Amino acid sequence: MFNLSRKEFRACKLASFGLSNQEISKKMSLSNRKQVDVLLSNSYKKLKIKNRTHLVSIFSKNADNYEFTENFY
């Protein structure tokens, strides 16, 4: 099981819905899109993937099975 934080999970889920990093930052009330870049980059490392296409693929199949390690905000 992958160990994503709630923020990482939420950013990944929103990205898998097709939102841009700027749109994700607004939805998550983050100050800028660079924070989303960091969340997604960390998530990619934990998930052992390299791109958003692969993220969409695994999240469309398995998103409800991931564990969280911290709160959304």
PyMOL commands that set and color helices and strands:
alter all, ss='L'
color gray80, all
select helices_A, chain A and resi 6-16+21-27+33-47+52-65
alter helices_A, ss='H'
color red, helices_A
select strands_A, chain A and resi 3-4+67-68
alter strands_A, ss='S'
color yellow, strands_A
deselect
rebuild
show_as cartoon
